[in-house]
């Protein structure tokens, strides 16, 4: 008899591919497997059509035009293209300053660190103890020589929603480009991303029940002009010259369908995730948890970042190993045992940082034995 698998509570790291998406991806891998760049036969034309349909689906979800959608390998590449791709323009125009936050994903912070090593100045706006930055602090950091403002939509560790609309409202038309990493919110809070003053948006398919290995960068026109991006790779004219290479048609098509399904089913999915969050909070209340993020200020319903007094996160993960798959930070930095830079930036006490775990779920998550999880954790404190 197979050993029962633990309940998967790490959906902020990745999600299962929707079966409807998987069916489409498999068909394009095995039957309609042409190269989208081969226009001389039916196989290539079918592939080209599949890419075009995916581009239309994502453009519709973001209220942008199809030629503003650039397919990439995921949000990390999109972040790099948005940041490093602007650097030559910044140098040419004397705009060598960037504003970001101290709680960004490493896919933003590390390219910015590289720019700093090349003579750029980077201002990191600090969050409060609940994990939020204020629009006023971000806007106050903007200078005449600011090239880019980069602020994530929701933090991947705490789920705290950042004030991207207020930031976009506060930037002048001639001001710096605004980049938003929306890996955690696309398909969940997409309406916020329709703001026309948000110039660049990074997306990742595998966070929204699509396949791994594909994402997109939305590069909106402002005043009729595209963002002044330059490619990071060379060797072909695909994706309007910004991302050369053979297009992974099955992955792109899967992303497009996943995006369409997410928008269509958004409200129902959010309601299910909120119910699970309410159940978790009610069960864990007896442990007197410290919750990161504030529902009154905006937090994703599918992410719960919580510190349990008297418990170390590593001990919690070991105790729940056969019951629930959880994490103690970003999956993208799991090879590092350094404390979370997000929680450190929030200036939380060391014991709170050490005791924080992240639980995240989806509308596909089966019933969770929250009382059983609470009992295990309660026993762990004895």
N, C-alpha and C positions, 0 to 999 in steps of 0.2 A: 504494500500500500504506500503510495507517495506521501512524503511528509508535507503537511499543510504549509503553505507559504504565508508569510506575515502579510497583514494589510498594508498596501502601498500608500504611504503618507509622505511622499516626496515629489509631488506633482510640480512644485516650483522648479525642480531640477530638470524634469522632463515628463512628458505625458505619453500614454499609450496612443498609438495611431488608431484613429477612428476606423472601424471596419469598412465603412463606405469609402474612405480614403485609401485604405490598404487595397481594396479591390481594384480601384482605378490605377494605383501605382503598379500593382502586379501585372495588370493587362498591358500597361505601357512598357514594362520591362520585358515581357515575353511575347507579345503579339504585335503591337504597334510601336516597334522599337527603333524607328528611324531617327536620323540626325536632323534636328530642326534647321540646320544650315544647308541640307541637301534638298534643293527645290526642283530637281529634275525628275523626280518620281513620286509615286503616291506615298511611300513610307515617310519621306522627308516632309511632304506637304501635311500629312497627318500630324507629325511631330510639331511642325511649325504652328499648326492650328491649335494644338493642345497648349503650347506655350502662350499663344495669344489669348486663349480663353482664360488661362490662369491670371494673366496680366490684367485682363478686364475685371476678373473677380476681386482681385486685391485693390485695384484702382477704385472700384465701386465702394468697397468697404472703407477706404480712406478718403473718399470724395476728392480724388485727384484724377489727372489724366493718365492714360496708359503709358505715355512716353515719360512720365515721372516715376515709373516703377523700374528699379534696377535690381535684378535677381543676383543674390550672392550665396555664399555657403552657409550663412546664418548671421545672427545679430553681431557676433564678434567681428566678422569681416565688415559688416555694414558700419559698425562703430569706427573701425580703423579707416575705412574709406571716407567717412564723413569728416573725421578729424585730420588724418594725414593728407587726405586728398585736397584739403583746403590750404595746406601749409605754404605751397608755392605762391598762391595768390596773396596770402598774408605777408609773405616776405616782400613781394613786389609792391604791395600797397602800404607797407609800413605798419600793418596791423599784426603785431606779434604778441598779442595778449589774449588769453582765453579765461573765461569764467566757468567754473564747474562746481560740484559739491564734493564734500569729503566722503559721501556715502555712495558714490557711483560704483558700478560694476568695474572689475579690473579691466574689462575690455575697453573701457573709457579711460580709466586712470593711467594705465600703462602706456597707451599711445601718447597721452598728454605728458607723461614723464619723459618720453622720448623727445617730444617737442621742446620741453624745458632744457634738455641736454643740448639742444640745437639753438639755444638762444631765445626761445619764447619765454614769456612770463605767464604762469598759471596761478590764478586765484582760486582757492578751495573754500567755498562757503560752508560754514559749520552748521550742523543740525542742532536741534534742541534735544533734550533727554528722551523725547518720545520718537525721535527719528525723522523730524520734519525740518526742512529749510523754509524760510519765508521768501515770498516774492520780493519784498522790499530789500532784503539783504542781497539777493541775487542781482537785482536791478541797480542797487547802489554800487556794486562792484564793477559795473560796466563803464568803460572809458572810451574816449574817441578812437583809441588804437585797438579796441577789442575786435578780434576777428570772429570769435565764436563763443556762444553760450551753450553749454551742454548740461542738461538736467534730465535725469531719468524720470519716467512717468510714475512708476511705483518701485519701491525698493524690493529687490529679490529676496532679502533676508527677513525684513519686517513686514512687508506688504504695505507700508505707509505710502499713500498717494501724495505726490509732490505737486505744488501749485503751478503747473505748466501753463494753464490758461491765463492766470494773472501775470505770469512772466511774459507770455506772448503779447498780452494786451499792453504791457508796459514798455515794450521795445519799439523804437521808431522805425518807420519804413526804411530808412537809410542806415539803420543800425546794424549790429553784427548778425551773422547767421545764428539761427536757433536750432539746435539738435536735441532730439528727444529719443532716448533708448526706451522703446515700448515693448521689449521682449515679454514682459509679464502682463501687459494690459491689452495688447492687440487681441480682439475677439472678446474682450471683457469690458473695457472702457473705451472703445474705439471712437465714440462721438467726440471725446476731448481732443482727439488727434486730427479732427477736421479743420482746426484753426488754421487759416491761411498764413499766419505769421510764423507758424512752425515750418521751417524750411526743410529740415532733414529728419526722417524718422527711421529708426532701426527696428527690424522685425525678425522673428525666428519662428519657423514652422513647428518645431518640435515642442514648443510651449503651448501650442494650440491644437494638439491632436493631429498634427501633420508629421511627415517624415523628418528624421534628422538629416543634416547636411544641406539644408536649403533655407534661405531667408531672403530678405529684400531690404534695400535702402530706398525710401521715398525721397526724391530730390525735387521739391516744388519750385516752380518759377516764381519770381517776385518781380513785378513790374515788367513781365515778359522775358526776363533773363533767368537762366538756370543758375544754381549755385556753382561757383567757380571751382569745380572739382577736377582733379587730374587723376588718372588711373594709377593704381599701385602695381599693376602687372601689365605686361605687353605681350602681344602675340595673336591678335585677332580683333575683329571689330564688333564682337558680340556685346550686348547690353550697352549700345551706343558708345562703344569704345571704353567704357568704364570698368568692365569686368570681362576680359577676353577669356575664351576657352569654350569648349563644347558644352552646350547647355544640358544639364541633367533633366531631361524632359519628364521622366516619371516623378521626380521629386518636385519639380516646379508645378506640375499639374496637381499633384497631391496637396501642395501648399495652397494652391488656388481653391480647391474644393474645401479644404479644411477651413479656410478663411470665410468662405460663403456659408458653410454650416454654422460656424461660430457666430456670425452676425445674425443668422436666422433664428438660432436657438439661444441667444445670449441671455434673455431674461429668465428663461426656465433654468438654465445652467446656474446662473447667479443665485436664484432662489434655493436651489438644492445645496449649493456651497454654503450659503448663509445658514441654512438649517443645521448643517454639519458643524459649522463654527459655533453656533449657539449650544449645541449638544456638548461639544468639547469644553467650552467655557463653564457650562453648568457642572459638568462632572469634575473638572479640575479645580473648581472653586474651593473645595475643602483643603487643597494643598497650599492655599494662599499664594497663587502664582503672581509673578510680575509680568504684565503683558506689555510688549513693545508695540507701539502703534495705538492710535486712538480712533475708535469708530466714529466719534463725533467730528473728527477732522478728516476722515477718509482713510480707509484701509481695505485692501482686497479681501473678499469674503472667503477666499480659498487658502489663505496663508495665516498661520498663527505662530508668532515668535514669542516664546514664553520662557522665563527663568523660574526654576523651582527652588525656593530657599532650602539650603542644606543639601542640595544634590548637584553633582558634577555632570555636565552634559555627556561625557564619555561613559560614565556609569549608567546614565539613563538609557543611552543607546544600546549598551550591552544587555541591560535588564529587559529591554523591550525587543531584543533582536528577533526572537521567534514569534513576536506578536504584531509588531508594527515597524515598518521601514521608515525611519525619520532621519533628520540630519542636524548638524549643529552649525550650519552656515551655508555659504554658497558652494554648490557642487563643483564649480569651476576652479575653486581653490582648495579642493579636498586633499590635494597632495601636500599641502602646507599645514603644519600644526600651529601656526601663529594664530593669536586671538583674532577674532573678526574685526576688520578695520572699520566696519559699519558701527558695531557696538562700541568700539573704542572711540570713534568720532562723536558718539552720543554722550561720552564722558560718564559711562556707567561704572559702578564699582567693579573691581576685579572679580569678586565672587559672583556677581550677577552675570558678567560676561562668560565666566567659566561654566555657569549653570544654565545657559540659554540653549534651547533646542528649537528647531523649526519643524512644524508639522504642516503639510500642505496636501490638499485633496482636490477632487474634481467631481463633476456630476456623475462620473462612472464609478466612484468609490462605493464599495458595498457597505452595509451597515457596520459601523465601528463600535467595538466593545469599549466605549469610553469608561464605564464603571470598572471594568476589568483592568484597563490601563492604569486608572487611578489607584486601584488596590495594589498593583505591583509597585508603583512609585511610592505609595505610602509605606509599604513594607520596606522599601529600600532605605527610607530615612531612619528606620529603627536601628 
